Amino acid sequence: MCIVRSAISAYPIRASTPMATSPLPIPLNVTNTHHAIANPFVPLVVKAVDSLHSEFRAVDNLVVCNTNRVLKAFQNARVGSHHFGGCTGYGHDEAGGRGALDQAFAKIFGAESAIVRHRSYNILICQQFFSDTHAITCALFALLRTGDELLAVAGAPYDTLEEVLGKRESGGLGSLQDFGVKYREVPLAEDGGLDWNALMSAVKPKTKCALIQRSCGYSWRRSLSVNEIGRAIKIIKKQKPSCSVMVDNCYGEFVESIEPPMVGADLIAGSLIKNPGGTIAPCGGYIAGKKKCVEAAAARLSAPGLGVDCGSTPGDIMRAFFQGLFLSSQMVGEAIAIQLGSHERLLAFCEAVQRSSPVGSYTKPVAGATPGYASEVIFADGTFIDGSTSELSCDGPLREPFTVFCQGGTHWTQWGLVL
């Protein structure tokens, strides 16, 4: 994607991987016997596309590697069409789809075990994962007990976790702080990366779990590489081998050829309406990692003794989960943050993205209060799945420095049309 840099600065974060399909030269005013086709891109975008062939080829190579890993995991789990059926009630008559999906997920992410679940409703009670924050919360409550300390080693976490941790008042609704869990942060270094010197002595006797956020969230920093995460894990484990390491993997799936469990993470969590859902999964989240940790998280999601073996699953959901996961390595999109510097520029940019969307292009995005966020947030998301960041979308909090976070698009040309 080409960003015009004048007074506006751009910084790549989240999943900084362009779309998988290599751009072909797009000729201007091509004619044939039937039609004259004008190039839909402005000249600056055409020039940028012509200069990026080597970058697109590098991404193609990564996609091939990750797609092969996904394919082998599906074959290893012996995925069949009978796994796409659903079940009702307790889910005892489920035809093995949940187990096959969990097995494939674990294999793909280099984990001992995984739990992948959808979002469903029974009156007003939410059953199973409905977002990455929900999955991360289950993981943290599974690992921590009263008197323990949670250490965030990559600075302040994403806004939606603040009430979970107790950093922002939750009204006594059951944050980790409400249950007697202490929280501490290791601020980022001046360059926006991990503060390696501070991390060397950050783990204390009460530190039970270290939280590493792979993506930047709404912070102005780059995402962490898996190798950086692996280095941090070694430093943490050297100080206290029993300290669990939990990685918020949201936006990071398939950005590289390896995942955090492959470098020692005890647990990872994320959302299926982000990268691993491949723009097809309509809801859900996942947790993967060490078998004992996944079982503990499953008990937090359901109840001790029930774990991963219960729960109804609508028939249309399982097929979407399997297909979305298979396509996800090809759908992982470019994400970039742009500091726009003013309230007006942020709104104007989001309006331009909305106008170029396939759904709701006639609407005008308006900033407003959003559950889990301290600031008003504006979203431009003319997407088929609400909240899907693998589809063309952008969002940003209405606060200084007025940064917009762009992501998704099932093909790189969608952002070319926006620009």
C-alpha positions in Angstrom: 0.0 0.0 0.0 1.3 3.5 -0.8 0.9 6.2 1.7 1.7 9.8 0.8 4.0 11.2 3.4 3.9 14.9 3.9 3.0 16.3 7.3 1.3 13.0 7.9 3.5 10.2 9.2 3.0 6.5 8.7 4.3 3.6 10.7 3.6 -0.1 9.9 2.2 -2.1 12.8 -0.2 -5.0 13.6 0.1 -7.6 10.9 2.4 -5.8 8.4 2.0 -8.1 5.5 0.7 -7.0 2.0 -1.9 -9.2 0.3 -0.7 -12.4 -1.1 -1.4 -12.0 -4.8 1.5 -10.4 -6.7 0.4 -7.3 -8.7 0.5 -7.6 -12.4 1.2 -4.5 -14.5 -2.0 -2.6 -14.9 -1.9 -0.9 -18.3 -3.6 2.5 -18.8 -6.6 2.7 -21.2 -6.4 -0.9 -22.5 -8.7 -1.4 -25.4 -10.1 -4.5 -27.1 -12.8 -5.1 -29.6 -15.6 -4.6 -27.1 -14.5 -2.1 -24.4 -12.1 0.6 -23.4 -10.8 -0.1 -19.9 -9.5 2.9 -18.0 -7.1 2.3 -15.1 -9.0 2.9 -11.9 -5.9 3.9 -9.9 -4.5 7.4 -9.7 -1.0 7.8 -11.2 0.7 7.8 -7.9 -0.8 4.4 -7.0 0.2 3.0 -10.4 3.8 4.1 -9.8 3.8 2.6 -6.4 2.5 -0.8 -7.6 5.1 -0.9 -10.3 7.9 -0.4 -7.7 6.7 -3.2 -5.3 7.0 -6.4 -7.3 9.9 -7.8 -5.2 8.0 -7.1 -2.0 4.9 -8.9 -3.3 7.0 -11.8 -4.4 8.4 -12.1 -0.9 4.9 -12.2 0.6 3.9 -14.9 -2.0 6.7 -17.1 -0.7 5.5 -16.6 2.9 2.0 -17.5 1.9 3.1 -20.7 0.2 5.0 -21.7 3.3 2.1 -21.0 5.7 -0.6 -22.5 3.3 1.5 -25.7 3.2 1.6 -25.8 7.0 -2.2 -25.4 7.2 -2.8 -28.0 4.5 -0.7 -30.6 6.3 -2.5 -29.9 9.6 -5.9 -30.5 7.9 -4.6 -33.7 6.4 -3.1 -34.8 9.7 -6.5 -34.2 11.4 -8.2 -36.2 8.7 -10.8 -33.4 8.1 -13.8 -34.7 6.3 -17.2 -33.3 5.3 -18.8 -35.0 8.2 -17.0 -32.6 10.5 -19.0 -29.7 9.1 -22.3 -30.8 10.8 -23.6 -29.2 13.9 -25.1 -30.4 17.1 -27.6 -29.2 19.7 -28.0 -29.2 23.5 -25.1 -30.6 25.4 -23.3 -31.4 22.1 -22.7 -35.0 23.1 -23.8 -36.2 19.6 -21.2 -34.0 17.9 -19.6 -35.8 15.0 -15.9 -35.0 15.8 -15.8 -31.6 14.2 -14.7 -29.7 17.3 -11.9 -32.2 18.0 -10.7 -32.1 14.4 -10.7 -28.3 14.4 -8.9 -28.1 17.7 -6.3 -30.6 16.5 -5.7 -28.8 13.2 -5.3 -25.5 15.1 -2.9 -26.9 17.5 -0.8 -28.4 14.7 -0.7 -25.1 12.8 0.4 -23.1 15.7 2.9 -25.6 17.0 1.0 -26.1 20.3 0.2 -29.2 22.3 -3.5 -28.4 22.4 -6.1 -25.8 21.3 -9.7 -24.9 21.9 -11.6 -23.1 19.0 -15.1 -22.0 19.8 -17.9 -19.8 18.4 -20.2 -17.3 19.8 -23.8 -18.2 20.6 -26.5 -16.9 22.8 -29.0 -18.5 25.1 -31.3 -15.6 26.1 -28.7 -13.2 27.6 -26.0 -15.6 28.6 -23.0 -15.7 26.2 -21.6 -19.2 25.7 -18.2 -19.8 24.2 -15.7 -17.2 22.8 -17.1 -14.1 21.2 -13.9 -12.0 20.9 -10.2 -11.9 21.4 -10.6 -10.1 24.7 -12.9 -12.8 25.9 -10.4 -15.5 25.0 -7.5 -13.6 26.6 -9.6 -13.1 29.7 -10.3 -16.8 30.0 -6.6 -17.6 29.6 -5.5 -15.1 32.2 -8.1 -16.2 34.8 -7.0 -19.8 34.1 -3.4 -19.0 35.0 -3.7 -16.5 37.9 -5.0 -16.8 41.5 -5.3 -14.5 44.4 -2.0 -13.1 45.5 -0.3 -13.7 42.1 1.1 -11.0 40.0 0.6 -10.4 36.2 3.5 -8.7 34.5 2.8 -7.0 31.1 6.3 -6.9 29.4 5.3 -4.9 26.3 4.0 -1.8 28.0 0.3 -1.0 28.5 -2.1 -3.5 26.9 -4.9 -2.9 24.5 -7.7 -0.7 25.7 -10.3 -3.4 26.0 -8.1 -5.3 28.6 -7.9 -2.3 31.0 -11.2 -3.2 32.8 -10.3 -6.9 32.8 -7.0 -6.1 34.6 -8.5 -3.5 36.9 -6.5 -0.7 35.3 -9.8 1.1 34.7 -12.7 0.8 37.1 -14.9 -2.1 36.2 -17.6 -1.4 38.9 -16.7 -4.5 40.9 -17.8 -6.8 38.1 -14.9 -9.2 38.6 -11.6 -7.8 37.2 -8.4 -9.6 38.1 -7.7 -6.8 40.6 -11.1 -7.6 42.2 -9.9 -11.1 42.7 -6.7 -10.0 44.4 -4.3 -10.3 41.4 -1.7 -7.7 41.2 -0.7 -6.0 38.0 2.5 -4.4 36.8 4.0 -3.1 33.5 7.4 -2.9 32.0 7.3 0.3 29.9 8.5 0.1 26.3 12.0 1.4 25.4 12.4 4.7 23.7 12.5 3.1 20.2 9.1 1.5 20.8 10.4 -2.0 21.3 10.8 -4.1 24.4 13.1 -2.7 27.1 15.5 -5.6 27.3 17.6 -4.2 30.1 14.5 -3.7 32.3 13.1 -7.1 31.4 16.3 -8.8 32.7 15.2 -8.0 36.3 11.5 -7.6 35.9 10.2 -11.0 37.1 9.6 -11.1 40.9 8.8 -14.0 43.3 5.1 -13.2 43.0 5.1 -13.0 39.2 2.9 -15.9 38.1 2.3 -14.9 34.5 3.9 -12.6 31.9 1.7 -11.1 29.3 3.2 -10.2 25.9 1.0 -8.3 23.4 2.3 -9.0 19.9 0.4 -6.3 18.2 0.6 -2.6 19.1 -3.1 -2.1 19.8 -3.7 1.6 19.6 -0.1 2.4 20.6 2.4 4.1 18.3 4.9 1.2 18.0 5.8 -1.6 15.8 4.5 -5.1 16.3 6.8 -7.7 18.0 8.4 -10.4 15.9 8.1 -14.0 17.0 11.9 -14.1 17.4 11.7 -11.1 19.8 8.9 -12.9 21.7 11.1 -16.0 21.9 14.0 -13.9 23.3 11.7 -12.4 25.9 10.4 -15.8 26.9 14.0 -17.0 27.5 14.7 -14.0 29.7 11.5 -14.5 31.7 12.0 -18.2 32.2 15.7 -17.7 33.2 14.5 -15.6 36.1 11.6 -17.9 37.0 11.1 -21.1 35.1 7.6 -21.6 36.6 6.4 -18.2 35.3 3.8 -18.8 32.5 4.0 -16.7 29.4 0.7 -15.7 27.7 0.9 -14.1 24.3 -2.0 -12.0 22.9 -1.6 -13.2 19.3 -4.4 -11.2 17.8 -3.5 -9.7 14.4 -0.3 -11.8 14.4 -1.4 -15.1 12.9 0.3 -16.1 9.7 2.3 -12.8 9.5 5.5 -15.0 9.8 6.3 -18.6 9.2 6.4 -19.4 12.9 4.1 -18.7 15.8 4.7 -18.0 19.5 4.2 -21.6 20.9 7.1 -22.6 18.6 9.4 -20.4 20.6 8.2 -21.4 24.1 4.9 -19.5 24.7 2.7 -21.4 27.2 -0.5 -20.0 25.9 -1.7 -17.8 23.0 -5.2 -16.4 22.3 -6.9 -14.5 19.5 -10.0 -13.9 17.5 -11.5 -15.7 14.5 -12.9 -12.5 13.0 -9.3 -11.4 12.7 -6.6 -13.3 10.8 -7.4 -17.0 11.4 -11.0 -16.7 10.3 -10.1 -15.9 6.7 -12.9 -13.4 6.3 -15.4 -16.3 6.5 -15.7 -17.2 10.2 -18.6 -15.1 11.5 -17.5 -15.1 15.1 -15.4 -16.9 17.7 -12.0 -17.1 19.3 -9.3 -19.5 20.1 -6.7 -20.5 22.8 -3.7 -22.7 22.0 -0.6 -23.8 23.9 0.5 -26.3 26.6 -2.2 -28.9 27.2 -2.5 -28.2 30.9 -2.9 -24.5 30.3 -5.5 -25.0 27.6 -7.5 -27.3 29.8 -7.5 -24.7 32.6 -8.7 -22.0 30.1 -11.4 -24.4 28.8 -12.6 -24.8 32.4 -12.9 -21.0 32.8 -14.9 -20.9 29.5 -17.3 -23.6 30.6 -16.8 -25.2 34.1 -14.4 -27.5 35.9 -15.1 -31.0 34.7 -16.7 -30.0 31.4 -13.8 -28.5 29.6 -13.8 -28.8 25.8 -16.2 -31.6 25.5 -19.6 -29.9 25.8 -21.6 -27.2 23.9 -23.9 -27.0 20.9 -22.5 -25.9 17.6 -24.8 -24.6 14.7 -24.2 -26.6 11.5 -23.2 -23.6 9.4 -20.5 -22.5 11.9 -18.2 -25.5 11.6 -17.9 -25.4 7.8 -17.1 -21.6 8.0 -14.5 -22.3 10.7 -12.7 -24.9 8.7 -12.9 -23.1 5.4 -11.9 -19.7 7.0 -8.9 -21.3 8.7 -7.7 -23.0 5.5 -7.9 -19.7 3.5 -6.6 -17.5 6.3 -2.9 -17.6 5.4 -3.9 -16.2 2.0 -6.1 -13.6 3.4 -3.8 -12.1 6.0 -3.8 -8.4 5.0 -1.7 -5.4 5.3 -2.1 -3.2 8.4 -0.6 0.2 8.8 -1.0 3.1 11.2 -1.0 6.6 10.0 -0.7 9.6 12.3 -3.1 12.1 10.8 -2.6 14.9 13.3 -6.1 16.2 13.6 -9.7 15.3 14.4 -10.8 16.5 10.9 -8.3 14.4 9.0 -9.1 11.3 11.0 -12.8 11.6 10.2 -12.2 12.4 6.5 -9.9 9.4 6.0 -12.5 7.0 7.6 -15.2 8.5 5.4 -13.1 7.8 2.3 -12.6 4.2 3.4 -16.3 3.8 4.0 -17.2 5.2 0.6 -14.9 2.5 -1.0 -16.5 -0.4 0.9 -18.8 -3.0 -0.6 -21.3 -2.8 2.3 -22.8 0.4 3.6 -20.8 2.6 1.1 -23.6 5.2 1.3 -23.3 5.7 5.1 -21.1 8.1 7.0 -19.1 6.8 9.9 -19.6 8.6 13.2 -17.4 8.4 16.3 -19.0 7.2 19.5 -18.6 5.4 22.7 -17.7 1.7 22.3 -17.7 -1.0 25.0 -14.2 -1.6 26.4 -12.7 1.7 25.1 -12.0 4.7 27.3 -12.1 7.1 24.3 -14.6 7.6 21.5 -13.7 5.5 18.5 -14.6 5.9 14.8 -14.9 2.8 12.6 -15.0 2.5 8.8 -16.0 -1.1 8.3 -18.2 -1.8 5.4 -17.6 -5.5 6.0 -19.6 -8.7 5.6 -18.7 -9.8 9.1 -19.1 -7.1 11.8 -15.7 -6.3 13.3 -13.8 -8.3 10.7 -10.3 -6.8 10.3 -9.3 -9.2 7.5 -11.8 -7.2 5.4 -11.2 -3.7 4.2 -11.6 -1.5 7.3 -10.0 1.2 9.5 -10.5 2.6 12.9 -9.0 4.9 15.5 -9.6 6.6 18.8 -10.5 10.3 18.9 -7.5 11.3 20.9 -4.0 12.7 20.2 -2.2 12.1 17.9 -5.3 11.1 15.9 -3.9 7.9 14.5 -6.0 5.7 12.1 -5.3 2.0 12.0 -5.9 0.4 8.5 -6.2 -3.3 8.0 -7.5 -6.0 5.8 -8.8 -6.1 2.3 -9.1 -9.5 0.5 -6.9 -8.1 -2.2 -4.3 -5.3 -2.3 -6.2 -3.5 -5.1 -9.0 -2.6 -2.6 -6.6 -0.2 -0.9 -5.4 1.1 -4.3 -9.0 2.1 -5.0 -9.4 3.8 -1.6 -6.3 5.9 -2.3 
